[in-house]
Amino acid sequence: MWRSQKQSIAVGVLSETESQSPKMVFKYRTEKKRALDKFKQALPVKPIKRRSVLKSYLTESKSPTAKHIIRQMATPTDDVAASVLKNVKEMLTEIKFKRSKERRMETNAILSSVSGEHLSVKTSKTKVAERLGLSVKALSRGQRLRTKLLTLPKSCWEHTQRKGRSDGVTNEQKSTIYSFWTSPEILRPTGNKKDVKRHRIGPKTYLSNCIQILEMTQTEAYICFKTQHPNMSISQRIFEKAVLRKAC
């Protein structure tokens, strides 16, 4: 008895709402679910065709729900953007843990290219950082570098290099130190053909050279070098680092 009364009340409320909203089609949820199941089964199996059918079906409706669903559907432009973002993430994952100067330049160049004015909002930076597997701090550093490059009178790739020290050793000084270490007054070969050292310079790549003996201590060699080149300011530690690896 109470069920029939409840249904009659529901029908009365439904008739009132139908007069207010004439787009109401289904009386009960069960009818709506059955209709949705039939509609889903009638859709194509392939995602592209399924997407096009749904889009053409939803564009006819002017309801807010349909517009919200259309905004959530991925367009071909979104697919292209996702592919580009995936390629950038793969490249950054490959080079961001390598500590060479060239890899650092490549990382800075990529970060400065993907960090622009459109990522000024903190929420956008966080989402992009999560997609790229980076920190928000790295994106901010790339944005600062991009701004600095664009405001320079001469923007160039070499600006992304790390700034060298003012007291660093130049290439001319390195060649002078190398020539000094290779002089016969400092080094001499052992005379044994088996005294050979191998140094790994790459994957399955080695450099072999004969072992040589120092004729004096490294301190004496440094004093002799300073006597011959008094105008060259270089510390003994840096001078000793430049000693040949084949010496012993």
C-alpha positions in Angstrom: 0.0 0.0 0.0 2.7 2.4 1.0 4.7 1.6 -2.2 1.9 2.5 -4.4 1.4 5.8 -2.5 5.1 6.5 -2.8 5.0 5.9 -6.5 2.0 8.1 -7.0 3.7 10.9 -5.1 6.9 10.4 -7.2 4.8 10.5 -10.4 3.2 13.7 -9.2 6.5 15.3 -8.4 7.8 14.1 -11.8 4.9 15.7 -13.6 5.6 19.0 -11.9 9.3 18.8 -12.8 8.4 17.9 -16.4 6.3 21.0 -16.7 9.3 23.0 -15.5 12.0 21.1 -17.5 10.5 19.6 -20.7 13.8 17.8 -21.5 13.1 15.2 -18.8 12.7 11.8 -20.6 13.0 9.0 -18.1 10.6 8.5 -15.2 12.9 6.2 -13.2 16.6 5.6 -12.8 16.3 2.0 -14.1 15.0 3.2 -17.4 17.8 5.7 -17.7 20.4 3.1 -16.9 19.0 0.6 -19.5 19.0 3.3 -22.1 22.6 4.2 -21.3 23.7 0.6 -21.5 22.1 0.2 -24.9 23.7 3.4 -26.0 27.2 2.2 -24.9 26.8 -1.1 -26.6 25.8 0.6 -29.8 28.9 2.8 -29.9 31.9 1.8 -32.1 34.7 -0.2 -30.6 37.6 1.8 -31.9 38.5 4.9 -29.7 38.7 7.3 -32.6 35.3 6.5 -34.0 33.8 6.3 -30.5 35.2 9.7 -29.8 33.8 11.2 -33.0 30.3 9.7 -32.4 30.2 11.0 -28.8 31.4 14.4 -29.8 28.8 14.7 -32.6 26.1 13.5 -30.2 27.1 15.9 -27.4 27.4 18.9 -29.6 23.7 18.8 -30.3 22.9 19.2 -26.6 23.4 22.6 -24.9 23.4 21.3 -21.3 26.3 22.3 -19.0 27.1 18.6 -18.4 27.6 18.0 -22.1 29.9 21.1 -22.4 31.9 19.8 -19.4 32.3 16.4 -21.0 33.4 18.0 -24.3 36.1 20.0 -22.5 37.4 16.8 -20.8 37.7 14.9 -24.1 41.1 14.9 -25.7 41.5 16.5 -29.0 44.2 15.9 -31.7 46.0 19.0 -30.5 46.0 17.5 -26.9 47.5 14.3 -28.3 50.3 16.1 -30.1 51.1 18.1 -26.9 51.1 14.9 -24.8 53.5 13.3 -27.3 55.9 16.2 -27.3 55.8 16.3 -23.5 56.6 12.6 -23.4 59.6 13.0 -25.7 61.0 15.9 -23.6 60.6 13.7 -20.5 62.5 10.8 -22.1 65.3 13.2 -23.1 65.6 14.8 -19.7 65.5 11.4 -18.0 68.4 10.3 -20.1 70.7 13.3 -19.6 69.8 14.8 -16.2 71.9 12.4 -14.1 75.0 12.8 -16.3 77.4 15.3 -14.8 79.5 16.4 -17.8 79.6 20.0 -19.0 77.9 19.1 -22.4 75.0 17.3 -20.6 74.5 20.3 -18.3 74.3 22.6 -21.3 71.7 20.3 -22.9 69.7 20.2 -19.7 69.7 24.0 -19.4 68.7 24.5 -23.0 65.8 22.1 -22.7 64.6 23.6 -19.4 64.8 27.2 -20.8 62.8 26.1 -23.9 59.9 24.5 -21.9 59.8 27.2 -19.2 58.1 30.3 -20.5 55.7 33.0 -19.5 52.7 30.6 -19.7 54.1 28.7 -16.7 54.2 31.7 -14.4 51.3 30.3 -12.3 52.5 28.0 -9.5 49.9 25.4 -10.2 51.0 25.1 -13.9 54.6 24.7 -12.8 53.8 22.0 -10.4 51.8 20.0 -12.9 54.5 20.3 -15.6 57.2 19.4 -13.1 55.3 16.2 -12.2 54.8 15.3 -15.9 58.5 15.9 -16.7 59.8 14.2 -13.5 61.6 17.4 -12.3 61.3 19.8 -9.4 59.6 23.1 -9.5 63.0 24.7 -8.6 64.5 23.3 -11.8 61.7 24.9 -13.9 62.2 28.2 -12.2 65.9 28.0 -12.9 65.1 27.4 -16.6 62.7 30.3 -16.7 65.4 32.6 -15.2 67.9 31.4 -17.7 65.4 32.0 -20.5 64.7 35.5 -19.4 68.4 36.3 -19.1 69.0 34.9 -22.6 66.2 36.8 -24.2 67.2 40.1 -22.6 70.9 39.8 -23.7 72.0 41.8 -26.8 73.6 38.6 -28.1 71.8 35.4 -27.1 73.9 32.3 -27.8 74.1 28.7 -26.9 77.5 29.1 -25.2 75.9 31.3 -22.5 74.4 28.2 -21.0 77.8 27.0 -20.0 78.9 27.2 -16.4 80.9 30.4 -15.6 84.6 29.6 -15.4 86.8 30.8 -12.6 88.9 34.0 -13.1 91.9 32.2 -11.7 91.4 29.0 -13.8 94.1 27.4 -15.8 94.0 28.3 -19.5 94.8 26.0 -22.4 98.1 27.7 -23.0 99.1 27.1 -19.4 98.1 23.5 -19.6 100.2 22.9 -22.7 103.2 24.6 -21.0 102.8 22.4 -17.9 102.5 19.3 -20.1 105.6 20.1 -22.1 107.5 20.6 -18.8 106.4 17.2 -17.4 107.3 15.4 -20.6 110.9 16.8 -20.7 113.6 14.2 -20.1 115.0 16.1 -17.1 111.8 15.3 -15.2 110.7 11.9 -16.5 112.5 8.9 -18.0 111.3 5.5 -19.2 112.0 2.4 -17.2 113.4 0.5 -20.1 111.2 -2.5 -19.6 108.7 -3.2 -22.4 106.3 -4.8 -20.0 105.9 -1.7 -17.9 102.7 -0.5 -19.6 99.6 1.1 -18.0 96.1 1.1 -19.5 93.6 3.8 -18.9 89.9 3.5 -19.7 88.7 6.5 -21.7 85.3 5.1 -22.8 83.2 2.0 -23.2 85.6 -0.7 -24.2 88.2 1.9 -25.2 91.6 2.1 -23.5 94.7 4.2 -23.8 98.0 2.5 -23.3 101.4 4.2 -22.5 104.7 3.1 -21.0 105.5 3.8 -17.4 108.0 6.5 -16.6 109.9 7.4 -13.5 110.2 10.8 -11.9 113.8 12.0 -11.7 112.9 14.4 -8.8 110.1 14.9 -6.3 107.0 16.8 -7.3 107.9 19.7 -5.0 111.3 20.0 -6.6 109.7 19.9 -10.0 107.3 22.7 -9.0 110.2 24.8 -7.8 112.0 24.2 -11.1 108.9 25.1 -13.1 108.4 28.4 -11.1 112.1 29.2 -11.8 111.6 28.7 -15.5 108.2 30.4 -15.7 108.1 33.1 -13.0 105.3 35.1 -14.7 102.9 32.1 -14.5 100.8 32.1 -11.3 99.8 28.6 -10.5 99.5 26.7 -7.2 101.5 23.6 -6.5 98.3 21.5 -6.0 97.1 22.3 -9.5 100.6 21.8 -10.9 100.7 18.3 -9.3 97.3 17.4 -10.7 98.6 17.9 -14.2 101.4 15.3 -13.7 101.2 12.5 -16.2 99.3 9.5 -15.1 101.9 7.2 -16.6 104.5 8.5 -14.1 105.1 6.6 -10.9 
